[in-house]
Amino acid sequence: MAAAEPKPPTGAAAARRLAQSCWSAFWDYETPKVIVVKNRRLGIVYRAVQLLILLYFVWYVFIVQKSYQDSETGPESSVITKVKGITLSEHKVWDVEEYVKPPEGGSVFSIITRIEVTPFQTLGTCAESMRVSNATCDSDEDCVAGQLDMLGNGQCAPTGRGGGPRPSPPERSLPAGLRTGRCVPYYHGSSKTCEVSGWCPVEDGASVSQFLGTMAPNFTILIKNSIHYPKFHFSKGNIENRKGGYLKHCTFHKVSDLYCPIFKLGYIVEQAGENFTELAHTGGVIGVIINWDCDLDLSASECNPKYSFRRLDPKHIPASSGYNFRFAKYYKINGSITRTLIKAYGIRIDVIVHGQAGKFSLIPTIINLATALTSIGVGSFLCDWILLTFMNKNKVYSHKKFDKVCTPRHSSGSWPVTLALVLGQAPPPPYPCSPDPGQAGQLQGEGQSQARAVPPPWPCPTSAPSEQMVDAPEQSAGPGLCASEPSQQDCVLTDARGLAQL
């Protein structure tokens, strides 16, 4: 008596088996197939790319940039300045209160080195400056009464370029800056300009130049700077804690007196690469840059300020080179308001503080290490591209690298076979890629109603044999033969019994 055929599993049993298979497959480990290509030139390229990437991360990323640290840029900073010294001009002695503007001692201040003085200006009418456009004239017909030139002279109050008290409205006897309509002789020469009402005489007509830069190179400038990095709770200043009047007798030296921030003005200009006499005549802007780059993995004594000096204004552009400003001093003579207008040329000092602090942190270290290890894979990508693009003769390397999976013919009963293969179910003994027709007839002759004949398998696509090492391209397969033999698992089909078990 023949053995009873096993009953197909119920729906619940099939679902349970499917869940168990999925759970088992979840814990499987998959690894890519490794192919070793014995080609010295390709190997040299591969190792060279890996070495360059490794050197980049070790030397530049970790040593130079210190990417293993958590960093903070832009410290909180305060700057206090103080200038000392006296100088001489042709007419008087000048002290700090007169040649330093503004006197508050902030991070930006100006030291006056040359002035053009227009004394005893009073409200009245006088000839306009020849520097003003359309100011020259030959007769009164060339001057329009009531015309106002915003770039001209004649302001009754301090101009936008200077400062000082504004006279009260009752003391203004004439409209400010307006042309009267008359053409009058200029202050010197035979030229004529239109008459204006305002502060007279105008600047160009009666100014006197005085040079204050004779002793200015010996001016001393104290620059007191304190910084704070709030992320690391670190603070430091540029003045050393010494007793006995240390600051009264020292001057800055980058080796012996780094923490004595008292600079001579001549030293600052020299370090900026400028000629002091020329700069004192035309004026200019010098930047004093204090850089605090601190590695907080080391002791606090290793965090020191670094000073650098350079000129900030564009001296090679004639239209905007130099630095000057105007201000006025007001007083009364016989009850009438009088002022002295001063056009000052000077050296403006801008103290600029910046820096960066860093300290070891585990998070940036892990991130950069992972980036380095991932970037090493660029060598494999590059060599694969070279191998498959320029060295892939007769498609030998591509056949070795890529495997193709046989797919059964689409039919009503083909999806269980695919599902069984995906889930890793062990099918019954497989048929070869070219089954014997007699075997198919034998299956059909068994007379079992629940079993169906398996359709002939779809011809297997050819693929390369799964070898581990490739020495060099070999001759392609001969005609009439598969270029490669598929693996047994790739081209497996099952019969009706296997489907019933699934």
Buried (B, 14 or more C-beta within 10 A) or exposed (E): EEEEEEEEBEEEEEEEBEEEBEEEEEEEEEEEEEBEBEBEEBEEBBEEBBEEBBEEBEEEBBEEBBBBBBBBEEBEBEBBBBBEBEBEBEEEEBEBEBBBBEEEBEBBBBBBBBBBBBBEBBBBBBBBBBEBEBBBBEEBEBBEEEBEBEEBBBBBBBBEEBBBEEBEEEEBEBBBBBBBBBBBEBBEEEBBBBBBBBBBBBBBBBBEEBBBBBBBBBBBBBBBBBBBBEEBEBEBBBBEEEEEEBBEEBEBEEEEBBBBBBBBBEBBBBBBEBEBBEBBBBBBBBBBBBBBBBBBEEEEEEBBBEBEBEBBBEBEEEEEEBBBBBBBBBEEEEEEBBBBBBBBBBBBBBBBBBBBBBBEEEEBBEEBBEEBEEBBEEBEEBBBEBBBEEBBEEBBBEBBBEBBEBBBEEEEEBEBBEBBBEBEBEBBEBBEBEBEEEEBEEBEEEEEEEBBEBBEBBEBBBBBEBEEEBEEBEEEBEEEEEBBBBBEEBBBBBBBBBBBBB
